[in-house]
Amino acid sequence: MTRVSVIIPCYNGSRFLAESIDSALAQTYPDKEVIVVDDGSTDDSPGIMDGYGERIRVVRQANAGLPAARNAGIRVASGEAFAFLDADDWWDPQFLQRMVDALEGSAAGIAYCGWRNVGLPSPRDRPYVPPDYEAMPDKLEKLVEGVGWPVHAALTRREVLFAAGLFNPQLKSCEDFALWIRAATRNRLVLVPEVLAFYRFHGNQMTSNRGRIALSHYGVQKTFLAENPRFVELFGADRIRAMTSGELLKRGYIAYWDRDLPAARAIFRQVMRDGYGRANDWKYMLPSLLPLAWHRTLIQLLERKPAANPPPPR
């Protein structure tokens, strides 16, 4: 059997840590090890970890950030495949079994599955199954645009993980996208079309800052393309701009229509620096150069007029 190493990084995650560890230990797949990395926690997390005794392996380090914590767990692990579970998320009990079956039954380097956001209002809480990338003629383009699974909805072979260079400790967000974009564009993928992973939204995690996440995603794309110029030649300049600046603009509109104005303004400013967008896009982006209070007032004035249709997504 394929031995699986489950890596759970934790920094002051005592609120949900036990549920996450229990989820990993409750997996029906037998050949696994659960490694919990205490990234310098100052709350009750260390005591919760100690309460599991020999059922888990605990790695302790001074606070170094989420990517470094995951890497610390990877380096002491013995598994032939790796799964990552954050301290506030959980899995269906069949997650590892389904993922191992898919990986062993294929020549793929990464298995991925469906997932669900928990704690968000409808429709953002609906279960989601990503596309089957291997069946798509534009697989590489879609992966560079944005990988369709979170870090805890995948199982990765050891050699694939190390060949991709592990997680970048310099990144404060989107470190998982930076890993997947390197690994997924070099290896075959296999989809498990079931919702087996659950992402808990509780307002305190990094993903609540949409502006930072969107700009980090954009930065990861630009870095990857700079390091892999063959993709620029393969796709062409216009398609690259649509995949990077165009994708960023879409995220800006989502934030704008949700009235997350700080995030939308930060995103729009980067898109304008790129010189991207049509005239109708610039109509929405240019007010981002105003002071925030003026921008809010302008929107309030416009909202008093008959509603106009938003620009269609591209």
Sequence and secondary structure as in RCSB ss.txt:
>XXXX:A:sequence
MTRVSVIIPCYNGSRFLAESIDSALAQTYPDKEVIVVDDGSTDDSPGIMDGYGERIRVVRQANAGLPAARNAGIR
VASGEAFAFLDADDWWDPQFLQRMVDALEGSAAGIAYCGWRNVGLPSPRDRPYVPPDYEAMPDKLEKLVEGVGWP
VHAALTRREVLFAAGLFNPQLKSCEDFALWIRAATRNRLVLVPEVLAFYRFHGNQMTSNRGRIALSHYGVQKTFL
AENPRFVELFGADRIRAMTSGELLKRGYIAYWDRDLPAARAIFRQVMRDGYGRANDWKYMLPSLLPLAWHRTLIQ
LLERKPAANPPPPR
>XXXX:A:secstr
   EEEEEEESS TTTHHHHHHHHHT S  SEEEEEEEES  SSHHHHHHTTGGGSEEEEES   HHHHHHHHHH
H   SEEEE  TT EE TTHHHHHHHHHHTSS SEEEEEEEEESS TTTTS B    GGG TTHHHHHHH  SS 
GGGEEEEHHHHHHTTS  TT SS HHHHHHHHHHTTS EEEEEEEEEEEE  S SGGG HHHHHHHHHHHHHHHH
HH HHHHHHH HHHHHIIIIIHHHHHHHHHHHTT HHHHHHHHHHHHHTT S HHHHHHHGGGGS HHHHHHHHH
HHHTS         
